[in-house]
Amino acid sequence: MVVTGNQGSIPEREPEKRLPHPRKAAGMQITHSRPGEAVTKNSDTGLFRDPKIA
């Protein structure tokens, strides 16, 4: 196992930047494309958050 400053920095920064990018892009695209879908997504999130479903 060779953990160098460069090796540890490259793989750690790749997934970190990829996670926030697609999340923000997807949310922005859905809201801009169909404002109605954004409301439906909010409702789904509420249902999933409910303790009854969990």
C-alpha positions as CSV (number, residue, x, y, z in Angstrom):
1,M,0.0,0.0,0.0
2,V,1.7,3.2,-1.1
3,V,-0.1,6.3,0.1
4,T,1.7,9.4,-1.2
5,G,0.5,13.0,-1.0
6,N,-0.2,13.0,-4.8
7,Q,-1.8,9.5,-5.0
8,G,-4.1,10.3,-1.9
9,S,-5.0,13.7,-3.2
10,I,-6.0,12.7,-6.8
11,P,-8.4,9.8,-6.0
12,E,-9.9,11.7,-3.0
13,R,-10.6,14.9,-5.0
14,E,-12.1,13.0,-8.0
15,P,-15.2,11.5,-6.2
16,E,-15.7,14.6,-4.1
17,K,-16.1,16.9,-7.1
18,R,-18.2,14.3,-9.0
19,L,-20.7,14.0,-6.1
20,P,-21.8,17.7,-5.8
21,H,-21.6,18.3,-9.6
22,P,-24.3,15.8,-10.8
23,R,-26.5,16.5,-7.8
24,K,-26.7,20.3,-8.4
25,A,-26.9,19.9,-12.2
26,A,-29.7,17.3,-12.0
27,G,-31.7,19.4,-9.6
28,M,-31.3,22.6,-11.7
29,Q,-32.2,20.8,-14.9
30,I,-35.4,19.2,-13.5
31,T,-36.6,22.5,-12.0
32,H,-35.8,24.5,-15.2
33,S,-37.2,21.8,-17.5
34,R,-40.4,21.1,-15.7
35,P,-41.4,23.1,-12.6
36,G,-44.3,20.7,-12.0
37,E,-41.9,17.7,-11.7
38,A,-40.0,19.6,-8.9
39,V,-43.2,19.7,-6.8
40,T,-43.8,16.0,-7.4
41,K,-40.2,15.2,-6.3
42,N,-40.7,17.2,-3.1
43,S,-43.8,15.1,-2.3
44,D,-41.8,11.9,-2.9
45,T,-39.1,13.1,-0.6
46,G,-41.6,13.8,2.2
47,L,-43.1,10.3,1.8
48,F,-39.7,8.7,2.0
49,R,-38.9,10.8,5.0
50,D,-42.0,9.7,6.8
51,P,-41.3,7.2,9.6
52,K,-44.3,5.0,8.5
53,I,-42.6,4.1,5.2
54,A,-39.2,3.8,6.9
